[in-house]
């Protein structure tokens, strides 16, 4: 099981939102890593833009 989805990128390089695919660059579009606890499995972290997090 992959712990970070999508895999983290080096500082300064954009990454894509897992929910909608929007490019998160930290300036125009900000994102957050959402922690997901799984029973009998490692915790995973999913990157979502703020508009996806606020809509859920």
ZALO-786527 format. One line per field, with one value per residue: residue in three letters; chain; x, y, z of N, C-alpha, C in turn. Coordinates in Angstrom, 3 decimals. Example, Ala and Ser with C-alpha at 12.3 -4.5 7.8 and 13.67 -1.06 7.14 Angstrom:
residues 2
residuo: c(ALA:SER)
cadena: c(A:A)
neast: c(13.190:12.850)
nnorth: c(-5.690:-2.250)
nup: c(7.800:7.080)
caeast: c(12.300:13.670)
canorth: c(-4.500:-1.060)
caup: c(7.800:7.140)
ceast: c(13.200:12.900)
cnorth: c(-3.300:0.030)
cup: c(7.800:7.870)
end
This chain:
residues 56
residuo: c(UNK:UNK:UNK:UNK:UNK:UNK:UNK:UNK:UNK:UNK:UNK:UNK:UNK:UNK:UNK:UNK:UNK:UNK:UNK:UNK:UNK:UNK:UNK:UNK:UNK:UNK:UNK:UNK:UNK:UNK:UNK:UNK:UNK:UNK:UNK:UNK:UNK:UNK:UNK:UNK:UNK:UNK:UNK:UNK:UNK:UNK:UNK:UNK:UNK:UNK:UNK:UNK:UNK:UNK:UNK:UNK)
cadena: c(A:A:A:A:A:A:A:A:A:A:A:A:A:A:A:A:A:A:A:A:A:A:A:A:A:A:A:A:A:A:A:A:A:A:A:A:A:A:A:A:A:A:A:A:A:A:A:A:A:A:A:A:A:A:A:A)
neast: c(0.843:0.589:1.880:1.730:-0.399:-0.976:2.507:4.868:6.409:9.554:10.457:9.015:8.122:5.110:2.183:-0.483:-3.973:-5.622:-8.360:-9.620:-7.699:-6.520:-3.747:-1.578:0.233:0.992:1.001:-0.950:-2.899:-3.660:-2.978:-3.775:-2.578:-4.470:-5.111:-5.645:-6.945:-6.601:-8.038:-6.083:-4.029:-1.431:-1.407:-2.536:-1.846:-3.448:-3.327:-5.133:-6.789:-7.830:-10.461:-11.618:-11.472:-13.123:-15.566:-16.292)
nnorth: c(-1.169:2.158:4.861:7.677:9.478:11.455:10.518:12.462:15.494:17.147:20.222:23.177:22.071:21.431:19.465:17.091:17.279:14.706:14.279:15.931:16.449:18.911:21.103:21.606:24.167:25.657:28.409:29.801:27.812:26.095:23.236:20.404:17.726:14.984:12.909:9.455:6.944:3.460:0.393:-2.137:-1.616:0.423:3.986:6.298:9.095:11.618:13.919:16.838:19.569:22.773:23.399:20.899:19.739:21.420:20.927:18.436)
nup: c(0.000:-0.875:0.909:0.636:-1.442:-4.196:-4.852:-2.946:-4.172:-4.932:-3.160:-4.515:-6.880:-8.603:-7.664:-8.193:-7.370:-5.652:-5.753:-7.815:-9.739:-10.154:-10.533:-7.884:-6.664:-4.506:-4.488:-6.330:-6.144:-3.255:-1.160:0.987:3.040:3.666:6.338:6.494:8.400:8.642:9.457:10.727:8.902:7.447:8.114:5.673:3.478:1.709:-0.943:-1.338:-2.984:-1.648:-2.385:-2.891:-0.352:1.145:-0.032:0.799)
caeast: c(0.000:1.349:1.534:1.366:-1.027:0.117:3.813:5.334:7.400:10.526:9.969:8.989:7.489:3.686:1.647:-1.888:-4.983:-6.094:-9.791:-10.058:-6.599:-6.011:-2.341:-1.357:1.582:1.271:0.793:-2.291:-3.769:-3.059:-3.498:-3.507:-2.479:-5.534:-4.695:-6.670:-6.630:-7.154:-7.987:-5.092:-3.195:-0.754:-2.094:-2.170:-2.014:-3.911:-3.215:-6.341:-6.834:-8.743:-11.845:-12.097:-11.624:-14.278:-16.805:-16.597)
canorth: c(0.000:3.393:5.689:9.012:9.464:11.005:10.620:13.841:16.009:18.033:21.589:24.025:21.391:21.216:18.116:17.093:16.930:13.336:14.287:16.537:16.524:20.279:21.227:22.340:24.734:26.326:29.854:30.038:26.773:25.466:21.912:19.832:16.269:14.450:11.653:8.415:5.800:2.195:-0.664:-3.174:-1.222:1.691:5.234:6.879:10.539:11.951:15.343:17.416:21.034:23.294:23.352:19.526:19.496:22.174:20.374:17.127)
caup: c(0.000:-0.992:2.058:0.160:-2.759:-5.051:-4.186:-2.778:-5.113:-4.278:-2.965:-5.703:-8.006:-8.337:-7.575:-8.580:-6.379:-5.830:-6.018:-9.077:-10.699:-10.257:-10.166:-6.640:-6.694:-3.240:-4.620:-6.866:-5.582:-2.080:-0.858:2.308:3.114:4.509:6.958:6.492:9.255:8.155:10.449:10.430:7.765:7.749:7.819:4.383:3.354:0.371:-1.231:-1.920:-3.016:-0.636:-2.852:-2.704:1.083:1.639:-0.602:1.402)
ceast: c(0.889:0.926:1.101:0.799:-1.430:1.458:4.266:6.386:8.392:9.949:10.056:8.367:6.028:3.323:0.163:-2.785:-5.491:-7.571:-10.170:-8.955:-6.029:-4.558:-2.202:0.080:1.947:1.084:-0.633:-3.303:-3.030:-3.709:-3.139:-3.397:-3.530:-5.096:-5.871:-6.191:-7.329:-6.996:-7.059:-4.293:-2.518:-1.635:-1.616:-2.477:-2.359:-3.870:-4.482:-6.208:-7.890:-10.189:-12.422:-12.339:-12.866:-15.593:-17.196:-17.068)
cnorth: c(1.233:4.352:7.094:8.910:10.870:11.137:12.082:14.213:16.885:19.448:22.409:23.374:21.112:19.742:18.199:16.672:15.524:13.305:14.773:16.672:17.916:20.327:22.119:22.833:25.465:27.828:30.140:29.056:26.111:24.119:21.478:18.319:15.789:13.079:10.675:7.248:4.564:1.141:-1.760:-2.882:0.106:2.896:5.763:8.370:10.852:13.461:15.824:18.933:21.507:23.271:21.943:19.240:20.200:21.620:19.045:17.252)
cup: c(0.000:0.117:1.648:-1.241:-3.134:-4.323:-4.068:-3.821:-4.353:-4.114:-4.254:-6.920:-7.678:-8.289:-7.910:-7.428:-6.680:-6.221:-7.403:-10.120:-10.898:-9.806:-8.934:-6.644:-5.411:-3.291:-5.082:-6.273:-4.429:-1.822:0.546:2.176:4.110:5.023:6.982:7.347:8.708:9.246:9.954:9.158:8.120:7.406:6.475:4.395:1.910:0.191:-1.933:-1.953:-2.020:-1.089:-2.717:-1.229:1.607:1.109:0.029:2.813)
end
